[in-house]
Amino acid sequence: MRATIVASLVVATLSLAGCATSPTGRSQLMIVSDAQMSQMGITAFNDMRKQGKFVDAPRQRAYATCVANALIAVLPPPWNANQWEVQIVGDDSANAFALPGGRIGVNQGMFKVATNQDQLAVVLGHELAHVVARHGAERVSDNYAAQAAVAAGTIYAGTRGTNAGYAAAALGLGAEVGILLPFSRTQESEADVLGQRYMAEAGFDPRAAATLWQKMGAQGGSKPPAFLSTHPSSSKREQTLQQQAQQLMPVYQKARANHHDPECRL
């Protein structure tokens, strides 16, 4: 009886979900709204501000804003009309992020790896693509669905005489590896494709993408197994980006001819 009730709750939860399509045509599960995600993004950004994560670095901020604005101008609506805020994060690791609600953060360590405007555009284009493709909302929705499925499976296992704690752990791992992480790898690849197109349309050289990710891959550190990684392997990523760059060269050349020629300098 309890398993039936929980299963019914799972069905009811998923019945409230919406189906969406990413900019590349991929189907997405959506349980949360864009308004909810924007509020989450703004809240998270403001929390970082309160915690003193942002640093006063006017030259770096102006440079990152210049690159971001050139990219934002070519985004589809409504993202190209949003008021975006860029802040510099006092962190030496090479990282950056864009959040729903129009917020961008760039770690100071990113400037040591992305050493020109084209390479920084690779990073920011990728992060903006996550927002445009609503990957944050998709990830939250996937987590909700996975948690509901694990709860139902755990109770059902209990009715069949299986240790509930063991079942919960096994089902949780299965949900993470079989559902959540593969979606994340898909999202990362999708952000690569979209971000590289945005940078070409904005007048940034798309050939910089493979160079940047090659440099990121050379940062060192232990790498998780490929099937547990939330990012495509560096070698596969570089190969794909090199191929796409050749296809995007006409787009880049047209953008430059149409005076999309950003001149962002640190």
C-alpha angles and dihedrals in degrees: 000000000000091000090051091051093049092045088052090051090051091052090047092050094049092045087064090055122101129220119232136177124229121227088262093054098259119144115244135193111231122188098151127060130239089245091056092048092048090053091048090051094049092046092050091048093049090049089056089050092052090049091055095245093140121078133206101252106143097176094049092044093050091048094048090045091052092054093042094050092052089053095043090055091065097043117110119256136307092024094056090058097047122108103244124199121206123200133176117234118216095232127118095211118102102250144118138178143196121207134200108261094053104284129140129184126189122191115227088234090064092071091061091060103031095056100174139032094264093055092046088050088057090059098041093042089053093049093046089050089059088058096045091048089049092234092155092058090045092052092049090048092048090051092050091050093046093049091051092050092048091050092051093045093049094053092045090051089052091056089053094054097258119139103264095212093051091046092050092052093047094045091047092054091046091052092048097047098034101040117012105040096044089053089051093053088050090051092050092052090047091051089051091055095045096040093052090051092049092052092050091049090049092053099259118133108257091204087074090072096075091043093051096048090046088056091046090051090053092059089096131217130124116304123214120236112283094247090055096044121107090208131058114257114275094242094049091045093052092048093050093046092049091054093047092047091062090051091049097049092093089051091050093046091049091050091052091047088053091054097259090140110138117198103196116164134175 
